[in-house]
Amino acid sequence: MEVEMKARHILVPTDFSEASLEALKMAAKFVEWYGSTVDLIHVIPLISYYDESMQHLGVPFDMEKDIYPKVMKQTSEQLHEMAEEYIPKEHRGQLINMVGRKPAQVIAEQGNKSQYDLIIMANRGGHKTDDIRSGITEKVIRYSEKPVLSIDKAFDKNAIHEILVPVDGSDESAKPLVEAYELAKTFNAKIVLMHIIEPYTLGMEVMPMTIDDDKDVYESLIENISYYFDDNPDLELSIKRNEVDFEDYLVKGDEDFSEGVKVLSIVKKGFSAHTEITDYAHENSDLVVMSTHGRTGIARVLLGSTTAIVAQHLDKPLMTLRPG
């Protein structure tokens, strides 16, 4: 069965740094793999405080009339040159050049428009930070209603062998398996489901937290994921059980085992979910796909917080998705 990755229309933010250029190179690969259309966006910071300072000093120029038009012209030319170099003409979309006080919010608002399926952006831009992902990238992840793929370097198909998907037994954490499946088919990769049992999650309502038997937790995870697919038949996805515990297959439609994606499950106990996820990913995985929200109530906050911290510390490609 043909796999259709939801990447028909991609938005790529750029600040013209070498780091942000990697996101454009990554988008060019999506054009090759999925025939995507790519829009570029550059946000010029609104320096209102600087404008006011110049007015007090009596400097005879106006930011709106004198400075921004020149900057807009220059950056528009840069956007055109970048698109022309990396994206084939028939796959070039809009070149969006905007002035904004909060670049991350402008990018997220643009990305949230209906035509976009995905935002691809660099972990860092021109301003280096100690965190793996810059404040702008982290905020776009937080505000975006669309999937965000944040990377350090563009990668090829043969670079992705294992995709890690953290799960907590909720529908929200199961949703990223749709994108993970499509990516796994593209890359011929396996999926690893990881569930972390933390001391303060004991007693929560979605699944039994029997810490003495990992197999009970595993069975409950697979059962909840199967329920999610049953409740969303339009996804055409299902879990096919294997005779080996902790090893199953994710299949679409009438696929058999040989056509599906191998899914391994890992149950770990630890005091910090984000530490367990990042440590495992650094050692074993090539891409992490995870939800920005988890279960309702306090657990939703916990998984959201976990995703934010993973984003700060994970130096592997990360795709985040907000449950719809």
Sequence and secondary structure as in RCSB ss.txt:
>XXXX:A:sequence
MEVEMKARHILVPTDFSEASLEALKMAAKFVEWYGSTVDLIHVIPLISYYDESMQHLGVPFDMEKDIYPKVMKQT
SEQLHEMAEEYIPKEHRGQLINMVGRKPAQVIAEQGNKSQYDLIIMANRGGHKTDDIRSGITEKVIRYSEKPVLS
IDKAFDKNAIHEILVPVDGSDESAKPLVEAYELAKTFNAKIVLMHIIEPYTLGMEVMPMTIDDDKDVYESLIENI
SYYFDDNPDLELSIKRNEVDFEDYLVKGDEDFSEGVKVLSIVKKGFSAHTEITDYAHENSDLVVMSTHGRTGIAR
VLLGSTTAIVAQHLDKPLMTLRPG
>XXXX:A:secstr
     S SEEEEE  S HHHHHHHHHHHHHHHHH  EEEEEEEEE  HHHHHHHHHHT S  IIIIIHHHHHHHH
HHHHHHHHHHHS GGGEEEEEEEEES HHHHHHHHHTSTT SEEEEES  SS  SSSS HHHHHHHHH SS EEE
ESS   GGG  EEEEE  SSHHHHTHHHHHHHHHHHHT EEEEEEEE GGGTT SSS   TT HHHHHHHHHHHH
HHHHHH GGG EEEEE SSTTEEEEEETT  GGGSEEEEEEEEE S HHHHHHHHHHHH SEEEEES  SSTHHH
HHHHHHHHHHHHH  S EEEE   
